[in-house]
Each structure stands twice: as C-alpha cells, then as structure tokens.
Amino acid sequence: MRSKRDEEHGQNVRERIVKVFAEVFGIPAAVVAAGVAPDKVKGWDSAKHVELVVALEEHFGCWFEPEDVPELVSLERMEEILAARCGAN
C-alpha cells in the first residue's frame, strides 16, 4: 500500500498546490489548473484565504512569513513562495 507521501512524491509542486486549492474551495482541479485569482474564484474571501494558507502549510510542512500571505493569489506566486520558504520543488 502506498502512503500519501509516496503518492505526492510523484507529483510536482504545481499539481500539489492545485490539489490543495481544489479541496479548500471545493472546485475541480481542472478549473484550478487553468488559473485562479481572488476575483475569479467564487467564495475567495479573507476567511477562505486563511484556510488556503493553513492547508498549504500543513500539506507542505512549512510556514509562510506574514508578508507572504497576501501574495498567495495565483498558482505562480504560490509556487514561487513555496520554493523560497519551504524548498518545495
């Protein structure tokens, strides 16, 4: 039986971000993968943003700096910040 970590090892960072985002917002991963922004995702308010931040921290096992949080508004920025703060690649 494969563990969650084994399954994630085969995924790249973008795929893992898409999966977390889709779970938090309850939307299909294909929609997320096409690109997201706060003004394009229904329900992306400050409370949901915090939920996303916590979910990303838990999934990747690292913490964002306070100045990172408002920057987590696109897949590209999430990937860049995760790489910088968590060594995710």
Residue frames as a rotation matrix with the C-alpha (Angstrom) as fourth column:
MET 1
0.582 0.813 0.000 0.00
0.813 -0.582 0.000 0.00
0.000 0.000 -1.000 0.00
ARG 2
-0.326 -0.692 0.644 1.37
0.669 -0.650 -0.360 3.41
0.668 0.314 0.675 -0.98
SER 3
-0.218 0.195 -0.956 1.42
0.840 -0.462 -0.286 6.17
-0.497 -0.865 -0.064 1.60
LYS 4
0.842 0.528 -0.108 0.17
0.436 -0.785 -0.440 9.70
-0.317 0.323 -0.892 0.95
ARG 5
0.376 -0.784 -0.493 3.77
-0.425 -0.619 0.661 10.90
-0.823 -0.039 -0.566 0.88
ASP 6
-0.503 -0.530 0.683 4.69
0.319 0.620 0.717 8.25
-0.803 0.578 -0.143 -1.72
GLU 7
0.256 0.698 0.669 1.80
0.933 0.002 -0.359 9.38
-0.252 0.716 -0.651 -3.89
GLU 8
0.911 0.117 -0.395 2.80
0.096 -0.993 -0.073 13.03
-0.400 0.029 -0.916 -3.53
HIS 9
0.003 -0.999 -0.047 6.43
0.033 -0.047 0.998 12.31
-0.999 -0.005 0.032 -4.38
GLY 10
-0.432 -0.138 0.891 5.41
0.810 0.376 0.451 11.67
-0.397 0.916 -0.051 -7.96
GLN 11
0.618 0.709 0.339 3.56
0.783 -0.593 -0.187 14.96
0.068 0.382 -0.922 -8.23
ASN 12
-0.463 -0.754 0.466 5.19
0.650 -0.647 -0.400 18.26
0.603 0.117 0.789 -8.93
VAL 13
-0.859 0.058 -0.509 4.64
0.389 -0.571 -0.722 21.29
-0.333 -0.819 0.468 -6.73
ARG 14
-0.782 0.591 -0.198 2.06
-0.614 -0.675 0.409 22.83
0.108 0.442 0.891 -9.06
GLU 15
-0.307 0.680 -0.666 -0.03
-0.063 0.684 0.727 19.65
0.950 0.265 -0.167 -9.06
ARG 16
-0.487 0.067 -0.871 0.09
0.822 0.374 -0.431 19.52
0.296 -0.925 -0.237 -5.28
ILE 17
-0.933 0.181 -0.311 -0.95
-0.045 -0.916 -0.399 23.19
-0.357 -0.358 0.863 -4.99
VAL 18
-0.588 0.745 -0.317 -3.83
-0.598 -0.136 0.790 22.56
0.545 0.654 0.525 -7.40
LYS 19
-0.308 0.452 -0.837 -4.97
0.424 0.853 0.304 19.59
0.852 -0.261 -0.454 -5.32
VAL 20
-0.687 0.017 -0.727 -4.91
0.706 -0.220 -0.673 21.57
-0.171 -0.975 0.139 -2.05
PHE 21
-0.906 0.339 -0.252 -6.66
-0.368 -0.927 0.074 24.55
-0.208 0.159 0.965 -3.65
ALA 22
-0.489 0.744 -0.455 -9.36
-0.347 0.313 0.884 22.35
0.800 0.591 0.105 -5.18
GLU 23
-0.363 0.318 -0.876 -10.00
0.739 0.670 -0.064 20.70
0.567 -0.671 -0.478 -1.81
VAL 24
-0.808 0.003 -0.589 -10.23
0.450 -0.641 -0.621 24.02
-0.379 -0.767 0.517 0.07
PHE 25
-0.730 0.493 -0.473 -12.55
-0.577 -0.816 0.041 25.68
-0.365 0.303 0.880 -2.44
GLY 26
-0.197 0.688 0.699 -14.48
0.098 0.723 -0.684 22.57
-0.975 -0.067 -0.210 -3.48
ILE 27
0.593 0.322 -0.738 -13.88
-0.668 -0.315 -0.675 23.08
-0.450 0.893 0.029 -7.19
PRO 28
0.942 -0.211 0.261 -12.49
0.305 0.865 -0.399 20.68
-0.142 0.456 0.879 -9.80
ALA 29
0.165 -0.975 -0.152 -8.72
0.377 -0.080 0.923 20.53
-0.911 -0.210 0.355 -10.10
ALA 30
-0.202 -0.213 0.956 -9.02
0.978 0.005 0.208 21.16
-0.049 0.977 0.207 -13.85
VAL 31
0.748 0.509 0.427 -10.64
0.506 -0.853 0.130 24.54
0.430 0.119 -0.895 -13.12
VAL 32
0.805 -0.514 -0.296 -7.88
0.041 -0.449 0.893 25.41
-0.592 -0.731 -0.340 -10.66
ALA 33
-0.016 -0.890 0.456 -5.15
0.666 0.331 0.669 24.29
-0.746 0.314 0.587 -13.08
ALA 34
0.263 0.196 0.945 -6.48
0.916 -0.359 -0.180 26.70
0.304 0.913 -0.273 -15.70
GLY 35
-0.686 -0.566 0.457 -5.56
0.354 -0.809 -0.469 29.57
0.635 -0.160 0.755 -13.37
VAL 36
0.289 0.764 -0.577 -7.01
0.917 -0.047 0.397 31.22
0.276 -0.644 -0.714 -10.31
ALA 37
-0.770 -0.395 0.501 -7.30
0.190 -0.892 -0.411 34.69
0.609 -0.222 0.762 -8.82
PRO 38
-0.839 0.438 -0.321 -9.34
0.337 -0.044 -0.940 36.03
-0.426 -0.898 -0.111 -5.92
ASP 39
-0.420 0.713 -0.561 -11.71
-0.634 -0.673 -0.381 37.89
-0.649 0.196 0.735 -8.23
LYS 40
-0.325 0.266 -0.908 -12.28
-0.837 0.366 0.407 34.78
0.440 0.892 0.104 -10.38
VAL 41
-0.714 0.066 -0.697 -12.97
0.257 0.951 -0.172 32.18
0.652 -0.302 -0.696 -7.68
LYS 42
0.226 0.899 0.375 -16.36
-0.275 -0.311 0.910 32.30
0.934 -0.309 0.177 -6.02
GLY 43
0.926 0.273 -0.262 -16.04
0.171 0.315 0.934 32.48
0.337 -0.909 0.245 -2.25
TRP 44
0.000 -0.981 -0.193 -12.39
0.875 0.094 -0.474 33.53
0.483 -0.169 0.859 -2.13
ASP 45
0.749 0.234 0.620 -12.68
-0.105 -0.882 0.459 35.95
0.654 -0.409 -0.636 0.75
SER 46
0.004 -0.834 0.551 -10.31
-0.831 -0.309 -0.462 36.65
0.556 -0.456 -0.695 3.63
ALA 47
0.293 0.158 0.943 -11.53
-0.793 0.590 0.148 33.70
-0.533 -0.792 0.298 5.70
LYS 48
0.974 0.076 0.215 -11.14
0.054 0.839 -0.541 31.28
-0.222 0.539 0.813 2.79
HIS 49
0.539 -0.842 0.016 -7.70
-0.369 -0.253 -0.894 32.75
0.757 0.476 -0.447 2.06
VAL 50
-0.056 -0.532 0.845 -6.60
-0.998 0.022 -0.053 31.94
0.010 -0.846 -0.533 5.60
GLU 51
0.627 0.352 0.695 -7.99
-0.394 0.913 -0.107 28.43
-0.672 -0.207 0.711 5.21
LEU 52
0.944 -0.318 -0.091 -5.97
0.025 0.343 -0.939 28.04
0.330 0.884 0.331 2.00
VAL 53
0.206 -0.914 0.350 -2.79
-0.739 -0.380 -0.557 29.31
0.641 -0.144 -0.754 3.68
VAL 54
0.061 -0.126 0.990 -3.19
-0.891 0.441 0.111 26.86
-0.450 -0.889 -0.086 6.57
ALA 55
0.865 0.315 0.390 -3.93
-0.124 0.888 -0.443 23.98
-0.486 0.335 0.807 4.19
LEU 56
0.741 -0.660 -0.127 -0.81
-0.164 0.006 -0.986 24.76
0.651 0.751 -0.104 2.13
GLU 57
-0.013 -0.762 0.648 1.34
-0.944 -0.204 -0.258 24.99
0.328 -0.615 -0.717 5.27
GLU 58
0.290 0.189 0.938 0.03
-0.656 0.753 0.051 21.67
-0.697 -0.630 0.342 6.54
HIS 59
0.982 0.150 0.114 0.39
-0.020 0.682 -0.731 19.95
-0.187 0.715 0.673 3.18
PHE 60
0.598 -0.800 0.037 3.94
-0.037 -0.074 -0.997 21.17
0.801 0.595 -0.073 2.51
GLY 61
0.615 -0.319 -0.721 5.07
0.768 0.448 0.457 21.04
0.177 -0.835 0.521 6.16
CYS 62
-0.604 -0.797 0.019 6.37
0.772 -0.590 -0.237 24.59
0.200 -0.128 0.971 6.39
TRP 63
0.227 0.651 -0.724 5.27
0.770 -0.575 -0.276 28.05
-0.596 -0.495 -0.632 7.47
PHE 64
0.210 -0.075 0.975 4.80
0.754 -0.623 -0.210 31.23
0.623 0.779 -0.074 5.47
GLU 65
-0.815 -0.421 -0.398 6.08
0.569 -0.709 -0.415 34.57
-0.108 -0.565 0.818 6.66
PRO 66
-0.058 0.867 -0.495 3.34
0.516 -0.398 -0.759 37.15
-0.855 -0.299 -0.424 7.38
GLU 67
-0.206 -0.068 -0.976 4.37
-0.561 -0.809 0.174 39.18
-0.802 0.583 0.129 4.34
ASP 68
-0.985 -0.172 0.005 3.86
-0.104 0.618 0.780 36.10
-0.137 0.767 -0.626 2.13
VAL 69
-0.526 0.828 0.196 0.19
0.519 0.495 -0.697 35.63
-0.674 -0.265 -0.689 2.97
PRO 70
0.313 0.727 -0.612 -1.31
-0.147 -0.599 -0.787 38.46
-0.938 0.336 -0.080 0.89
GLU 71
-0.306 -0.550 -0.777 0.93
-0.867 -0.176 0.467 37.43
-0.394 0.816 -0.423 -2.04
LEU 72
-0.861 -0.016 0.508 -0.59
0.061 0.989 0.134 33.93
-0.505 0.147 -0.851 -2.31
VAL 73
-0.001 0.915 -0.404 -3.08
-0.386 -0.373 -0.843 34.93
-0.922 0.156 0.354 -5.01
SER 74
0.545 0.153 -0.825 -2.04
-0.832 0.223 -0.508 32.88
0.106 0.963 0.249 -8.04
LEU 75
0.978 -0.197 0.064 -0.64
0.190 0.977 0.091 29.44
-0.081 -0.076 0.994 -8.72
GLU 76
0.417 -0.870 0.263 2.60
0.346 -0.116 -0.931 31.02
0.840 0.480 0.253 -9.92
ARG 77
0.041 -0.393 0.919 3.10
-0.685 -0.681 -0.260 33.06
0.728 -0.619 -0.297 -6.74
MET 78
0.796 0.276 0.538 2.17
-0.590 0.553 0.589 30.12
-0.135 -0.786 0.603 -4.53
GLU 79
0.867 -0.498 -0.031 4.76
0.451 0.809 -0.377 28.01
0.213 0.313 0.926 -6.29
GLU 80
0.168 -0.831 0.530 7.44
0.077 -0.524 -0.848 30.73
0.983 0.183 -0.023 -6.05
ILE 81
0.183 -0.048 0.982 6.82
-0.872 -0.469 0.140 31.37
0.454 -0.882 -0.127 -2.37
LEU 82
0.943 0.161 0.290 6.71
-0.280 0.854 0.438 27.68
-0.177 -0.495 0.851 -1.51
ALA 83
0.632 -0.775 -0.021 10.02
0.521 0.445 -0.728 27.20
0.573 0.449 0.685 -3.28
ALA 84
-0.030 -0.659 0.752 11.58
-0.221 -0.729 -0.648 30.13
0.975 -0.186 -0.124 -1.41
ARG 85
0.094 0.157 0.983 10.20
-0.954 -0.268 0.134 29.35
0.284 -0.951 0.125 2.04
CYS 86
0.615 0.333 0.715 9.87
-0.604 0.781 0.156 25.59
-0.506 -0.528 0.682 2.03
GLY 87
-0.512 -0.859 -0.024 12.32
-0.634 0.358 0.685 24.39
-0.580 0.366 -0.728 -0.56
ALA 88
0.283 0.708 0.647 9.40
0.077 0.656 -0.751 22.86
-0.956 0.263 0.131 -2.48
ASN 89
-0.307 -0.347 -0.886 10.32
-0.856 -0.307 0.416 21.84
-0.417 0.886 -0.203 -5.99
